[in-house]
Amino acid sequence: MKDSDFFIKDIKRIVYEKYPEAKIYLYGSRVRGAATSESDWDFLILLNKDKITPEMEEEITSPLYDLEFEIGEVISPMIYSEKEWNSKYKVTPFYHNVMKEGQLL
């Protein structure tokens, strides 16, 4: 696998090329220090848009899946509008876990 710093730079480059205003959080076992060789990379990607369309998701996920094949590790992106994340999802355990443990990249 590539060095994790270079890998994270690749993730940021892919997302910011299409959406420079995006916020990217790394969360899950990689942040907690509990990752194993089987662990995926959990990313929350928030876009400054009212609604996320399937086309917008594809613009991000397609190159991420290419990177996934290149590095041989699983990337699990969750993509939401920042507005929706901070309203609709604010009451969910997922929101609280990511906001508590996640690292803004």
C-alpha positions as CSV (number, residue, x, y, z in Angstrom):
1,M,0.0,0.0,0.0
2,K,1.1,3.6,-0.6
3,D,2.2,5.6,2.4
4,S,-1.0,6.9,4.1
5,D,0.0,10.6,3.9
6,F,0.3,10.2,0.1
7,F,-2.9,8.3,0.0
8,I,-4.8,11.0,1.9
9,K,-3.3,13.6,-0.4
10,D,-4.7,11.6,-3.4
11,I,-8.1,11.6,-1.8
12,K,-8.1,15.3,-1.2
13,R,-6.8,16.0,-4.7
14,I,-9.6,13.9,-6.3
15,V,-12.4,15.6,-4.2
16,Y,-11.0,19.1,-4.4
17,E,-10.5,19.0,-8.2
18,K,-14.3,18.8,-8.6
19,Y,-15.4,20.5,-5.3
20,P,-12.8,22.8,-3.9
21,E,-15.1,23.9,-1.1
22,A,-15.7,20.3,0.2
23,K,-15.0,19.2,3.7
24,I,-13.5,15.7,4.1
25,Y,-13.5,13.8,7.4
26,L,-11.6,10.6,8.0
27,Y,-13.3,8.5,10.6
28,G,-13.6,4.9,11.9
29,S,-10.9,2.4,12.8
30,R,-8.2,4.4,11.0
31,V,-8.7,7.4,13.3
32,R,-9.2,5.3,16.4
33,G,-5.9,3.4,15.9
34,A,-7.8,0.1,15.7
35,A,-7.3,-0.6,11.9
36,T,-6.3,-4.0,10.8
37,S,-5.0,-5.1,7.4
38,E,-8.7,-5.7,6.5
39,S,-9.9,-2.3,7.5
40,D,-11.4,0.1,5.0
41,W,-10.9,3.9,4.8
42,D,-14.0,5.7,5.9
43,F,-14.5,9.2,4.6
44,L,-17.3,11.6,5.0
45,I,-17.4,14.1,2.2
46,L,-19.6,17.2,2.7
47,L,-20.4,19.4,-0.3
48,N,-21.6,23.0,-0.2
49,K,-24.6,22.1,-2.3
50,D,-28.4,22.1,-1.5
51,K,-28.7,18.5,-2.9
52,I,-26.3,15.8,-4.0
53,T,-27.2,14.3,-7.4
54,P,-26.1,10.9,-8.6
55,E,-23.9,12.6,-11.1
56,M,-22.1,14.6,-8.4
57,E,-21.6,11.4,-6.4
58,E,-20.2,9.7,-9.5
59,E,-17.7,12.5,-10.1
60,I,-16.2,11.7,-6.8
61,T,-16.7,8.0,-6.4
62,S,-15.5,6.9,-9.8
63,P,-11.9,8.2,-9.4
64,L,-11.9,7.0,-5.8
65,Y,-12.7,3.5,-7.0
66,D,-9.8,3.8,-9.5
67,L,-7.5,4.7,-6.6
68,E,-8.9,1.8,-4.6
69,F,-7.7,-0.6,-7.3
70,E,-4.4,1.1,-7.4
71,I,-3.7,0.8,-3.7
72,G,-5.5,-2.4,-3.0
73,E,-7.5,-1.1,-0.1
74,V,-11.2,-0.4,0.3
75,I,-12.4,3.2,0.3
76,S,-15.8,3.9,1.8
77,P,-17.0,7.4,0.9
78,M,-20.2,8.9,2.3
79,I,-21.2,12.0,0.4
80,Y,-23.8,14.4,1.7
81,S,-24.7,18.1,1.3
82,E,-23.3,20.0,4.2
83,K,-26.8,21.6,4.7
84,E,-28.5,18.2,4.9
85,W,-25.7,16.7,7.1
86,N,-26.1,19.5,9.7
87,S,-29.9,19.3,9.7
88,K,-31.4,15.9,8.7
89,Y,-28.5,13.7,10.0
90,K,-27.7,15.8,13.1
91,V,-29.9,13.5,15.3
92,T,-28.3,10.3,14.2
93,P,-25.6,8.3,16.0
94,F,-23.6,8.3,12.8
95,Y,-23.4,12.1,12.9
96,H,-22.4,12.2,16.5
97,N,-19.7,9.5,16.0
98,V,-18.2,11.2,13.0
99,M,-18.2,14.6,14.6
100,K,-16.7,13.2,17.8
101,E,-14.0,11.0,16.4
102,G,-13.5,12.2,12.8
103,Q,-10.5,14.2,11.7
104,L,-11.1,17.0,9.3
105,L,-8.5,16.7,6.5
